[in-house]
Amino acid sequence: MENQNDIISTTVDVDIVSISSSAMLVDLSISSWTGTKIDRVTSDEIDIAKETQSSGGKYLKNLFAGTKDLHDINKFDSRIRAWNISQTLPWSDKGQRLLPSSKFFEYKKALSNFESMRAEMITEFLDKYEDSITTASLALGKLFVRGEYPAVAQVESQFKFKYSFLPVPIAGDFRVDVGNDAIAELNTQFSASVNDRVGEAMGELSWRLQDCLTRLSERLSDSDTDDGETKRKIFRDTLVTNAQELCENLEHLNLTKDPKLESARLQLQHALGGVDADTLRESSRHRQEVKAEVDNILSKFNW
């Protein structure tokens, strides 16, 4: 009989052919102009005013103080990066991430929508560029220096949105003259490297689930007040919607078909079935029931 305290495995014996047929690599690169600049004159003035013995810091100036268009673009970029992480698993230090083939069309459609929305935001910012500089000049006062603002074309070139889809490699391609023994060793190292990467990816997936369960358990716990009454903790709708989204993603991201991970996912999905954030806020009974099921999942695994 399987021990209920077995650890959700993060060390896997990878069938790389199976992984390569059920997943691909996605390389997403997003870059923007931040619209900030270190003001060295102001930094020196602050050092003098505060009588620092050496440079105590640097004053980072927001060139578009008083406006929000550029800030919104950079905030939107952060949203896209966070979304990309939630839909994929880590693969390499270069930024490539593992995307299940079953999510490709959904992922590609969402990515194209993000790209279009971002392009519209950038166009609007560039169209209002000169007006935004005028607004910033009033907001910055004596900190305003017109020469710190590049030409529109130069600014436009700073915004990039690139992505590519690549196959997961299934064997080392070592085209070097080092002898058969060395080639065999390189291929062994390649296989070990792939195994480690998949293991790390599944480890992150396990961590995501653990973090989600821990947050649910903590926020659904009623707290006692000084007068002996119980009081529910405040939580946002995203506590529930993020957990539901994680359940949907786990079904695709569990590329090694880890049975313990899938079991935990199904239990969490069952626990959240038929409830939403408002229900949990209003009903102490529902909070207690969902928390009990969440705690049961947490107790089954030595996270």
DRENNU-186206 format. One line per 4 residues: for each residue x, z, y of N, C-alpha, C, O. Coordinates in steps of 0.2 Angstrom, whole numbers, plus 5000, padded with zeros to 4 digits. Example, Ala and Ser with C-alpha at 12.3 -4.5 7.8 and 13.67 -1.06 7.14 Angstrom:
5066,5039,4972,5062,5039,4978,5066,5039,4984,5071,5042,4983  5064,5035,4989,5068,5036,4995,5064,5039,5000,5067,5040,5006
//
This chain:
5004,5000,4994,5000,5000,5000,5004,5000,5006,5009,5004,5006  5002,4996,5011,5006,4996,5017,5006,5002,5021,5001,5005,5022  5012,5004,5023,5012,5010,5028,5009,5009,5034,5012,5004,5038  5004,5013,5037,5001,5011,5043,5006,5013,5049,5005,5010,5055
5012,5016,5048,5017,5017,5053,5022,5012,5053,5027,5013,5057  5021,5007,5049,5026,5001,5050,5027,4998,5056,5022,4998,5060  5033,4997,5058,5034,4994,5065,5032,4987,5065,5033,4983,5060  5029,4985,5071,5028,4978,5072,5035,4974,5072,5039,4976,5077
5036,4970,5068,5043,4967,5067,5045,4963,5073,5041,4959,5075  5051,4964,5075,5054,4959,5080,5060,4956,5077,5063,4952,5081  5062,4957,5071,5067,4954,5068,5064,4949,5062,5061,4952,5058  5065,4943,5063,5061,4938,5059,5066,4934,5055,5071,4932,5058
5064,4932,5049,5068,4926,5046,5064,4920,5047,5059,4918,5045  5067,4916,5052,5063,4911,5055,5063,4904,5051,5069,4902,5049  5058,4901,5050,5057,4895,5047,5057,4890,5054,5052,4889,5056  5063,4888,5055,5064,4884,5062,5060,4878,5062,5058,4875,5067
5059,4875,5056,5055,4868,5055,5048,4870,5057,5045,4866,5060  5046,4875,5055,5039,4877,5056,5038,4879,5064,5033,4876,5067  5043,4882,5066,5042,4884,5074,5043,4877,5078,5039,4876,5082  5047,4873,5076,5048,4866,5080,5042,4862,5079,5040,4858,5084
5038,4863,5074,5032,4859,5073,5026,4862,5077,5020,4859,5078  5026,4868,5078,5020,4872,5081,5022,4874,5088,5017,4877,5091  5028,4873,5091,5029,4874,5098,5034,4869,5101,5037,4865,5097  5034,4870,5107,5039,4866,5111,5042,4870,5117,5040,4875,5118
5047,4867,5120,5050,4870,5125,5048,4868,5132,5047,4861,5133  5046,4872,5137,5044,4870,5143,5049,4872,5148,5051,4878,5148  5052,4868,5153,5056,4870,5158,5053,4869,5165,5052,4863,5167  5051,4874,5168,5048,4874,5174,5052,4877,5180,5055,4882,5179
5053,4873,5185,5057,4874,5191,5054,4874,5197,5051,4868,5199  5053,4879,5201,5049,4879,5207,5054,4882,5213,5057,4887,5212  5055,4879,5218,5059,4881,5224,5055,4880,5230,5051,4875,5231  5056,4884,5235,5053,4884,5241,5058,4886,5247,5063,4889,5246
5056,4885,5253,5060,4887,5259,5057,4894,5261,5050,4894,5261  5061,4899,5261,5058,4906,5262,5056,4907,5270,5052,4911,5271  5060,4903,5274,5058,4904,5281,5061,4910,5284,5058,4913,5289  5066,4913,5281,5070,4919,5283,5077,4918,5285,5080,4913,5283
5080,4922,5289,5087,4921,5291,5090,4928,5293,5086,4932,5297  5096,4929,5291,5099,4935,5293,5101,4934,5301,5105,4930,5303  5099,4939,5305,5100,4939,5312,5107,4944,5313,5106,4950,5313  5112,4941,5313,5119,4945,5313,5119,4948,5320,5122,4954,5320
5117,4945,5325,5117,4949,5332,5113,4955,5332,5115,4961,5334  5107,4955,5329,5103,4961,5329,5106,4966,5324,5105,4972,5325  5108,4963,5319,5112,4968,5314,5117,4972,5317,5118,4978,5316  5121,4969,5321,5127,4972,5325,5124,4977,5330,5127,4982,5331
5118,4975,5333,5115,4979,5338,5113,4986,5335,5113,4991,5338  5110,4985,5329,5107,4991,5325,5113,4995,5323,5113,5002,5324  5119,4992,5321,5124,4996,5319,5127,5000,5325,5129,5006,5324  5127,4997,5331,5130,5001,5337,5125,5006,5339,5127,5012,5340
5118,5005,5339,5113,5010,5341,5113,5016,5336,5112,5021,5338  5114,5014,5329,5114,5020,5324,5121,5023,5323,5122,5027,5319  5126,5020,5327,5133,5023,5326,5136,5023,5319,5139,5028,5317  5135,5017,5315,5137,5017,5309,5145,5016,5309,5147,5013,5313
5148,5018,5304,5156,5017,5303,5157,5010,5301,5163,5008,5303  5153,5007,5297,5154,5000,5295,5147,4997,5295,5142,5000,5297  5147,4991,5293,5141,4987,5293,5136,4991,5288,5137,4992,5282  5130,4994,5291,5126,4998,5288,5120,4994,5284,5116,4996,5280
5120,4987,5286,5114,4983,5283,5114,4977,5287,5117,4975,5292  5109,4973,5285,5108,4966,5288,5100,4966,5290,5096,4968,5286  5099,4963,5296,5092,4962,5298,5090,4955,5296,5092,4950,5298  5085,4955,5291,5082,4949,5289,5076,4947,5293,5071,4950,5293
5077,4941,5297,5071,4939,5301,5067,4934,5298,5069,4930,5295  5060,4936,5299,5055,4931,5297,5054,4926,5302,5051,4928,5308  5056,4920,5301,5056,4915,5307,5048,4913,5308,5047,4910,5314  5044,4915,5304,5037,4913,5305,5032,4919,5305,5027,4919,5303
5035,4924,5309,5031,4930,5310,5025,4928,5314,5025,4924,5319  5019,4931,5312,5013,4930,5316,5009,4924,5313,5004,4922,5315  5012,4921,5308,5008,4915,5304,5008,4917,5297,5012,4922,5294  5004,4913,5293,5004,4915,5286,5004,4909,5281,5005,4910,5275
5005,4903,5283,5005,4897,5279,5011,4897,5274,5010,4896,5268  5017,4899,5277,5023,4899,5272,5023,4905,5268,5025,4904,5262  5020,4910,5270,5020,4916,5266,5015,4915,5260,5017,4917,5254  5010,4911,5261,5005,4910,5256,5008,4905,5251,5006,4906,5245
5012,4901,5253,5015,4896,5248,5020,4900,5244,5020,4899,5238  5024,4904,5247,5029,4908,5242,5025,4913,5238,5027,4914,5232  5020,4916,5240,5015,4920,5236,5012,4916,5230,5012,4919,5225  5010,4910,5232,5007,4906,5227,5012,4904,5221,5011,4904,5215
5019,4903,5224,5024,4901,5219,5025,4907,5214,5026,4906,5208  5025,4913,5217,5025,4919,5212,5020,4920,5207,5021,4922,5202  5014,4918,5210,5008,4918,5205,5009,4913,5199,5007,4914,5194  5012,4907,5201,5013,4902,5196,5018,4904,5191,5017,4903,5185
5023,4907,5193,5029,4909,5189,5026,4915,5184,5028,4915,5178  5022,4919,5187,5019,4925,5183,5014,4922,5178,5014,4924,5172  5011,4917,5180,5006,4913,5175,5010,4910,5169,5008,4911,5163  5015,4907,5171,5020,4903,5166,5022,4908,5161,5023,4907,5155
5025,4914,5163,5027,4919,5159,5022,4921,5154,5023,4923,5148  5016,4922,5157,5010,4925,5153,5008,4920,5147,5006,4922,5142  5009,4913,5148,5007,4908,5144,5013,4906,5139,5011,4903,5134  5019,4909,5140,5024,4906,5135,5028,4912,5133,5027,4918,5135
5034,4911,5129,5038,4916,5127,5045,4914,5129,5047,4908,5130  5050,4919,5130,5057,4918,5132,5060,4914,5127,5059,4915,5121  5065,4910,5129,5069,4906,5124,5076,4906,5126,5081,4907,5122  5078,4904,5132,5085,4903,5134,5086,4906,5141,5081,4907,5145
5092,4908,5143,5094,4910,5149,5093,4905,5155,5093,4907,5161  5093,4899,5153,5092,4893,5158,5085,4892,5161,5084,4888,5165  5081,4896,5158,5074,4895,5161,5069,4892,5156,5063,4892,5157  5071,4889,5150,5067,4886,5146,5063,4891,5142,5065,4897,5140
5056,4890,5141,5052,4895,5138,5048,4891,5132,5047,4885,5132  5046,4895,5127,5043,4893,5121,5035,4892,5122,5032,4897,5124  5033,4886,5121,5025,4885,5122,5022,4883,5116,5024,4878,5113  5017,4887,5113,5014,4884,5107,5010,4878,5108,5008,4876,5113
5011,4873,5103,5008,4867,5104,5001,4867,5105,4998,4863,5108  4997,4872,5102,4990,4873,5102,4988,4874,5109,4982,4873,5111  4992,4876,5114,4991,4878,5121,4993,4872,5126,4992,4873,5132  4996,4867,5123,4999,4862,5127,4994,4859,5132,4995,4859,5138
4988,4856,5130,4984,4853,5134,4981,4857,5140,4980,4855,5145  4979,4863,5137,4977,4868,5142,4982,4870,5147,4981,4871,5153  4988,4871,5145,4994,4873,5149,4995,4867,5154,4996,4868,5160  4995,4861,5152,4997,4855,5156,4992,4854,5161,4993,4853,5167
4985,4855,5159,4980,4854,5164,4980,4860,5170,4980,4858,5176  4982,4866,5168,4982,4871,5173,4988,4870,5177,4988,4871,5183  4994,4868,5174,5000,4867,5178,4999,4861,5183,5001,4861,5189  4995,4856,5181,4994,4850,5186,4990,4853,5192,4990,4850,5197
4985,4857,5190,4981,4860,5195,4985,4864,5200,4984,4863,5206  4989,4868,5198,4993,4872,5202,4998,4867,5206,4999,4869,5212  5000,4862,5203,5005,4857,5207,5001,4854,5213,5003,4854,5218  4995,4852,5212,4990,4849,5217,4989,4854,5222,4989,4852,5228
4987,4860,5220,4985,4865,5225,4991,4867,5230,4990,4867,5236  4997,4867,5227,5003,4869,5230,5005,4863,5235,5007,4864,5241  5004,4857,5233,5005,4851,5237,5001,4851,5243,5003,4850,5249  4995,4853,5243,4990,4853,5248,4992,4859,5253,4992,4858,5259
4994,4864,5251,4997,4870,5255,5003,4868,5259,5004,4870,5265  5008,4864,5255,5014,4862,5259,5012,4857,5264,5015,4858,5270  5008,4852,5263,5006,4847,5268,5003,4851,5274,5004,4849,5280  4999,4856,5273,4995,4859,5278,5001,4863,5282,5000,4863,5289
5005,4866,5279,5011,4870,5283,5015,4865,5287,5016,4866,5293  5017,4859,5284,5021,4855,5288,5017,4851,5293,5020,4850,5299  5011,4850,5293,5007,4847,5298,5006,4852,5304,5006,4850,5310  5006,4858,5302,5006,4863,5308,5013,4866,5310,5013,4872,5313
5018,4863,5307,5025,4866,5308,5026,4868,5315,5028,4873,5317  5026,4863,5320,5027,4864,5327,5023,4870,5330,5025,4874,5334  5016,4869,5328,5012,4875,5331,5014,4882,5328,5013,4886,5332  5016,4882,5322,5018,4888,5319,5024,4891,5323,5025,4897,5323
5029,4887,5325,5035,4889,5328,5033,4892,5335,5035,4897,5337  5028,4889,5338,5025,4891,5345,5022,4898,5344,5024,4903,5348  5018,4899,5338,5015,4906,5337,5021,4911,5335,5020,4916,5338  5026,4909,5332,5031,4913,5330,5035,4915,5336,5038,4921,5336
5036,4911,5341,5040,4912,5346,5037,4918,5350,5041,4922,5353  5030,4918,5350,5027,4924,5354,5028,4930,5350,5028,4936,5353  5027,4930,5343,5027,4936,5339,5035,4939,5339,5035,4945,5338  5040,4934,5339,5047,4937,5338,5050,4939,5345,5054,4943,5345
5047,4937,5350,5049,4939,5357,5057,4937,5358,5058,4931,5357  5061,4942,5359,5068,4941,5361,5072,4939,5354,5078,4936,5355  5069,4940,5349,5072,4938,5342,5072,4930,5341,5075,4927,5337  5067,4927,5345,5066,4920,5344,5072,4915,5346,5074,4916,5352
5074,4911,5342,5080,4906,5343,5077,4899,5341,5077,4898,5334  5076,4895,5345,5073,4888,5343,5078,4884,5338,5075,4881,5334  5084,4885,5339,5089,4881,5335,5089,4884,5328,5092,4880,5324  5086,4889,5326,5086,4891,5319,5081,4888,5315,5080,4889,5309
5077,4883,5318,5071,4880,5314,5074,4873,5313,5075,4869,5317  5074,4871,5306,5076,4864,5304,5071,4859,5306,5065,4861,5307  5073,4853,5305,5068,4848,5306,5063,4848,5300,5065,4850,5295  5057,4845,5302,5052,4845,5297,5054,4842,5290,5053,4844,5285
5058,4836,5291,5060,4833,5285,5065,4837,5280,5064,4837,5274  5069,4841,5284,5074,4845,5280,5070,4851,5277,5072,4853,5271  5065,4853,5280,5061,4859,5277,5057,4856,5271,5057,4859,5266  5054,4850,5272,5050,4847,5266,5055,4846,5260,5052,4847,5254
5061,4845,5261,5065,4843,5255,5067,4850,5251,5069,4850,5246  5065,4856,5254,5067,4862,5251,5061,4864,5246,5062,4868,5241  5056,4860,5246,5050,4862,5241,5050,4857,5235,5050,4851,5236  5051,4860,5230,5052,4856,5223,5047,4860,5218,5047,4866,5218
5045,4855,5214,5041,4857,5208,5042,4853,5202,5040,4847,5202  5046,4855,5198,5048,4851,5192,5047,4854,5185,5047,4860,5185  5045,4850,5181,5044,4853,5174,5045,4847,5169,5044,4841,5170  5047,4849,5163,5048,4845,5157,5047,4848,5151,5048,4854,5150
5045,4844,5146,5043,4847,5139,5048,4844,5134,5050,4838,5134  5051,4849,5130,5057,4847,5126,5055,4849,5119,5052,4854,5118  5058,4846,5114,5057,4848,5107,5061,4854,5105,5066,4855,5108  5059,4859,5101,5063,4864,5099,5068,4861,5094,5066,4858,5089
5075,4862,5095,5080,4860,5091,5079,4863,5084,5078,4869,5083  5080,4859,5079,5080,4861,5072,5087,4861,5068,5087,4864,5063  5092,4858,5072,5099,4859,5069,5104,4858,5074,5102,4855,5079  5110,4860,5073,5115,4859,5078,5117,4852,5078,5118,4849,5073
5118,4850,5084,5121,4843,5085,5128,4843,5087,5130,4842,5093  5133,4844,5082,5140,4845,5084,5144,4839,5082,5146,4838,5077  5145,4835,5087,5148,4829,5086,5155,4829,5088,5158,4826,5093  5159,4834,5084,5166,4835,5086,5170,4835,5079,5167,4836,5074
5176,4833,5080,5180,4832,5074,5184,4839,5073,5190,4839,5075  5180,4843,5069,5183,4850,5068,5183,4851,5060,5185,4857,5058  5181,4846,5056,5181,4847,5049,5174,4850,5047,5171,4853,5050  5173,4849,5040,5167,4851,5037,5165,4858,5037,5160,4861,5039
5171,4862,5036,5170,4869,5036,5168,4872,5043,5164,4877,5043  5171,4870,5048,5170,4872,5055,5163,4870,5057,5159,4874,5060  5161,4864,5055,5154,4861,5056,5149,4866,5053,5144,4868,5056  5150,4868,5047,5146,4872,5043,5145,4879,5047,5140,4882,5047
5151,4881,5049,5151,4888,5053,5147,4887,5059,5143,4892,5061  5148,4882,5063,5144,4881,5069,5136,4880,5068,5133,4883,5072  5135,4877,5062,5127,4877,5061,5125,4883,5059,5119,4885,5060  5129,4887,5055,5126,4894,5054,5125,4898,5060,5120,4902,5060
5130,4898,5065,5129,4901,5071,5123,4899,5075,5120,4903,5078  5122,4892,5075,5116,4889,5078,5110,4892,5075,5105,4894,5079  5109,4893,5068,5103,4895,5065,5102,4903,5067,5097,4905,5068  5108,4906,5067,5108,4914,5069,5105,4914,5076,5101,4919,5078
5108,4910,5080,5106,4910,5087,5098,4909,5088,5095,4912,5092  5096,4904,5085,5089,4902,5085,5084,4908,5082,5079,4910,5085  5087,4911,5077,5083,4917,5074,5083,4923,5079,5078,4926,5080  5088,4924,5082,5089,4929,5087,5084,4928,5093,5080,4932,5096
5084,4921,5095,5079,4920,5101,5072,4921,5099,5068,4923,5103  5070,4918,5093,5063,4919,5091,5062,4927,5090,5056,4929,5092  5066,4931,5088,5065,4938,5087,5064,4941,5094,5060,4945,5094  5068,4939,5099,5067,4942,5105,5061,4940,5108,5057,4944,5112
5059,4934,5107,5052,4931,5110,5046,4936,5107,5042,4938,5110  5047,4937,5100,5042,4941,5097,5042,4948,5099,5037,4951,5099  5048,4950,5100,5049,4957,5103,5045,4958,5110,5042,4963,5111  5046,4953,5114,5042,4953,5121,5035,4953,5120,5031,4956,5123
5033,4949,5115,5026,4949,5113,5023,4955,5111,5018,4958,5113  5027,4959,5107,5025,4966,5105,5025,4970,5111,5020,4975,5111  5030,4970,5115,5030,4974,5121,5024,4973,5126,5021,4978,5128  5022,4966,5126,5016,4965,5131,5010,4969,5128,5006,4971,5132
5009,4968,5121,5003,4972,5118,5004,4979,5119,4999,4982,5121  5009,4982,5118,5010,4989,5119,5009,4991,5126,5005,4996,5127  5011,4988,5131,5010,4989,5138,5003,4989,5139,5001,4993,5143  5000,4984,5137,4993,4983,5138,4989,4989,5135,4984,4992,5139
4990,4991,5129,4987,4996,5126,4988,5003,5129,4983,5007,5130  4994,5004,5131,4996,5010,5135,4992,5011,5141,4990,5016,5143  4992,5005,5145,4988,5005,5152,4981,5007,5150,4978,5011,5154  4978,5004,5145,4971,5005,5144,4969,5012,5142,4965,5015,5145
4974,5015,5138,4973,5022,5136,4973,5026,5142,4969,5031,5142  4978,5025,5146,4979,5030,5152,4973,5029,5157,4971,5035,5159  4971,5023,5158,4966,5023,5164,4959,5024,5161,4955,5026,5165  4958,5024,5155,4951,5026,5152,4951,5033,5150,4945,5035,5148
4956,5037,5152,4956,5044,5150,4952,5048,5156,4954,5047,5162  4947,5051,5155,4944,5055,5160,4948,5061,5162,4951,5064,5157  4948,5063,5168,4953,5069,5170,4948,5075,5172,4943,5074,5174  4951,5081,5170,4947,5087,5172,4948,5089,5179,4954,5088,5182
4943,5091,5183,4943,5094,5189,4944,5101,5190,4943,5104,5184  4945,5104,5195,4946,5111,5196,4940,5115,5194,4940,5121,5192  4934,5112,5195,4928,5115,5194,4925,5114,5187,4920,5116,5185  4930,5111,5183,4928,5111,5176,4924,5104,5174,4923,5103,5168
4923,5100,5179,4919,5094,5177,4924,5088,5176,4930,5089,5178  4922,5083,5173,4926,5078,5171,4925,5072,5177,4920,5071,5179  4931,5069,5178,4931,5063,5183,4934,5057,5180,4940,5058,5178  4931,5051,5181,4934,5045,5178,4940,5043,5183,4939,5044,5189
4945,5040,5180,4950,5037,5184,4948,5030,5187,4944,5027,5184  4951,5029,5193,4949,5022,5196,4954,5017,5193,4960,5018,5191  4951,5011,5191,4954,5005,5189,4951,4999,5191,4945,4999,5193  4955,4994,5191,4953,4987,5193,4950,4983,5188,4951,4985,5182
4946,4978,5189,4943,4974,5184,4949,4971,5180,4948,4969,5174  4955,4969,5183,4960,4966,5179,4963,4970,5173,4966,4968,5169  4961,4977,5173,4963,4981,5168,4960,4978,5161,4963,4978,5156  4954,4976,5162,4950,4973,5156,4951,4966,5155,4953,4963,5150
4951,4962,5161,4952,4955,5160,4959,4953,5158,4959,4948,5154  4964,4956,5160,4970,4955,5158,4971,4956,5150,4975,4953,5147  4968,4962,5148,4968,4963,5141,4965,4958,5137,4967,4956,5131  4959,4955,5139,4955,4950,5136,4959,4944,5136,4959,4940,5131
4962,4942,5141,4967,4936,5142,4973,4937,5137,4975,4932,5134  4975,4943,5136,4981,4944,5132,4979,4942,5125,4983,4939,5121  4973,4945,5123,4970,4944,5116,4970,4936,5115,4972,4934,5109  4968,4932,5119,4967,4925,5119,4974,4922,5118,4975,4917,5114
4979,4924,5122,4985,4921,5122,4989,4923,5115,4993,4919,5112  4988,4929,5113,4992,4932,5107,4990,4927,5101,4994,4926,5097  4984,4925,5101,4982,4921,5095,4986,4914,5095,4988,4912,5089  4989,4912,5100,4993,4906,5100,5000,4908,5100,5004,4904,5097
5002,4913,5104,5009,4915,5104,5012,4918,5098,5018,4918,5098  5008,4920,5094,5011,4923,5088,5013,4918,5083,5010,4917,5078  5019,4915,5085,5022,4909,5081,5024,4911,5074,5024,4906,5070  5026,4917,5073,5029,4918,5066,5023,4921,5062,5024,4923,5056
5017,4921,5065,5011,4924,5061,5012,4931,5058,5010,4932,5053  5015,4935,5063,5016,4942,5061,5009,4945,5059,5005,4946,5064  5008,4947,5053,5001,4950,5051,5000,4957,5055,4994,4958,5057  5005,4961,5057,5003,4967,5060,5001,4966,5067,4997,4969,5070
5005,4961,5070,5003,4959,5077,4996,4956,5078,4992,4958,5082  4994,4952,5073,4988,4949,5073,4982,4954,5071,4977,4954,5074  4984,4959,5067,4979,4964,5066,4978,4968,5072,4972,4970,5073  4983,4970,5076,4982,4974,5082,4978,4970,5087,4974,4972,5091
4979,4963,5087,4976,4959,5092,4968,4959,5090,4964,4960,5095  4967,4958,5084,4960,4958,5082,4956,4965,5083,4950,4965,5085  4960,4970,5082,4957,4977,5084,4956,4978,5091,4950,4980,5093  4960,4975,5095,4959,4976,5102,4954,4971,5105,4949,4973,5109
4953,4965,5102,4948,4961,5104,4941,4964,5102,4936,4963,5106  4941,4967,5096,4935,4970,5094,4933,4976,5099,4927,4977,5100  4938,4980,5101,4937,4986,5105,4934,4984,5112,4930,4987,5115  4936,4978,5114,4934,4975,5121,4927,4971,5120,4925,4969,5125
4925,4970,5114,4919,4966,5113,4913,4969,5116,4911,4974,5115  4910,4965,5121,4903,4967,5124,4904,4972,5129,4899,4974,5132  4910,4973,5132,4911,4977,5138,4914,4974,5143,4918,4969,5142  4913,4976,5149,4917,4973,5155,4919,4979,5159,4918,4985,5158
4923,4978,5165,4925,4984,5169,4919,4988,5172,4920,4994,5172  4914,4985,5174,4908,4989,5177,4905,4993,5171,4904,4999,5173  4905,4991,5165,4902,4995,5160,4906,5001,5159,4904,5006,5158  4913,5000,5158,4917,5005,5157,4917,5010,5163,4918,5016,5162
4916,5008,5169,4916,5013,5175,4910,5017,5174,4910,5023,5176  4904,5014,5173,4898,5017,5173,4896,5022,5167,4892,5026,5167  4899,5020,5161,4897,5023,5155,4903,5027,5152,4908,5025,5150  4902,5034,5152,4908,5038,5149,4908,5037,5142,4913,5037,5139
4902,5036,5138,4902,5035,5131,4906,5028,5129,4910,5028,5125  4905,5023,5133,4909,5017,5132,4917,5018,5133,4921,5015,5129  4918,5021,5138,4925,5023,5140,4929,5027,5134,4934,5025,5132  4925,5032,5131,4928,5036,5126,4928,5031,5120,4933,5032,5116
4923,5027,5118,4924,5023,5112,4929,5018,5112,4933,5017,5108  4930,5015,5118,4936,5010,5119,4942,5013,5119,4947,5011,5115  4943,5019,5122,4949,5023,5122,4951,5025,5115,4957,5024,5113  4946,5027,5111,4947,5029,5104,4950,5024,5100,4955,5025,5096
4947,5018,5101,4950,5012,5097,4957,5010,5099,4961,5008,5095  4958,5010,5106,4964,5008,5108,4970,5013,5106,4975,5011,5103  4968,5020,5106,4973,5025,5103,4974,5024,5096,4979,5025,5094  4969,5022,5092,4970,5021,5085,4975,5015,5084,4979,5016,5079
4974,5010,5088,4979,5004,5087,4986,5007,5089,4991,5005,5085  4987,5011,5094,4993,5013,5096,4996,5018,5090,5002,5018,5089  4992,5022,5087,4994,5026,5082,4996,5023,5076,5000,5026,5072  4994,5017,5075,4996,5014,5068,5003,5011,5068,5005,5009,5063
5006,5010,5074,5012,5007,5074,5018,5011,5077,5016,5014,5083  5024,5011,5075,5029,5015,5078,5032,5010,5083,5037,5007,5082  5029,5010,5089,5031,5005,5094,5038,5007,5097,5041,5003,5101
//
